[in-house]
Amino acid sequence: MSYSQSISKSKQSPGFTLIEMFLAISLIAILAGIFLPLYQVVYVKNDLDLATASIVQSLRRAQVLAQANDGDTSWGVAVAPGTVTLFQGSNYAGRITAADEVFTFSTGIIFAGWSEIVFSKVLGEPTPVGALTLTASNNDVHTITLTNKGTLAY
């Protein structure tokens, strides 16, 4: 083996060529372009599902506490952007704040309908009744309907 052949072999080092790097980066960019929108859809749907579940759970708990006459008063639920509050009292403004149970959800969820429900003690009948509509940023909609006997449909 000649001296020049030995130098050329020693200068070769393992690694990636520029074309291989561009191909790898292009593949990552293509995969990101496919999966990021899909992830966004799933993320928004999950936020809507969590907000619906938090509100329904709070409504059911408020009704049970009112029927059990816990604290000898009514119980209710107040919904505001990003939060749902289970409260003790005849209205949200006059509630007993020490009994509050606050759950948070995405502020990207917009709601329309009632913002406060109070369940009467012992009977657990809600005031007012009707529907609460939750809308996500991708226009998915969930509707929670509350009847005059406290039955929930969602």
Residue pairs with C-beta under 8 A, 6 or more apart in sequence:
16 24
41 138
44 108
44 136
44 137
44 138
44 140
45 136
45 138
45 140
47 105
47 106
47 108
47 109
47 136
48 109
48 134
48 136
48 140
48 142
49 142
50 105
50 106
51 84
51 105
51 106
51 109
51 134
51 142
52 134
52 142
52 144
52 154
54 84
54 103
54 105
55 77
55 79
55 84
55 132
55 134
55 144
56 144
56 152
56 154
57 103
58 77
58 84
58 85
58 86
58 101
58 103
59 77
59 117
59 126
59 144
59 146
59 152
60 152
61 75
61 86
61 101
62 75
62 76
62 77
62 86
62 87
62 117
62 119
63 75
63 119
63 124
63 126
63 150
64 124
65 71
65 75
65 88
65 119
66 74
66 75
66 119
66 120
66 121
66 122
66 124
67 119
67 121
67 122
67 123
67 124
69 121
69 122
70 88
71 88
71 96
71 99
72 121
73 88
73 89
73 90
73 96
73 121
74 88
74 89
74 90
74 118
74 119
74 120
74 121
75 86
75 87
75 88
75 89
75 118
75 119
75 121
76 86
76 87
76 89
76 90
76 91
76 92
76 95
76 116
76 117
76 118
76 119
77 84
77 85
77 86
77 87
77 116
77 117
78 84
78 85
78 87
78 92
78 115
78 116
79 85
79 111
79 114
79 115
79 116
79 132
80 115
81 107
81 109
81 110
81 111
82 104
82 105
82 106
82 107
82 109
83 102
83 103
83 104
83 105
84 102
84 103
84 105
85 92
85 100
85 101
85 102
85 103
86 100
86 101
86 102
86 103
87 95
87 96
87 97
87 99
87 100
87 101
88 95
88 96
88 99
88 100
89 95
89 96
90 118
91 116
91 118
92 116
108 136
108 137
109 134
109 135
109 136
110 134
110 135
111 132
111 133
111 134
111 135
112 132
112 133
112 135
113 130
113 131
113 132
113 133
114 128
114 130
114 132
117 126
117 127
117 128
117 146
118 126
118 127
119 125
119 126
119 127
119 150
120 126
120 127
124 150
125 148
125 149
125 150
126 146
126 148
126 150
129 146
129 147
129 148
130 145
130 146
131 143
131 144
131 145
131 146
132 143
132 144
132 146
133 141
133 142
133 143
133 144
134 141
134 142
134 143
134 144
135 141
142 154
143 154
144 152
144 153
144 154
145 152
145 153
145 154
146 152
147 153
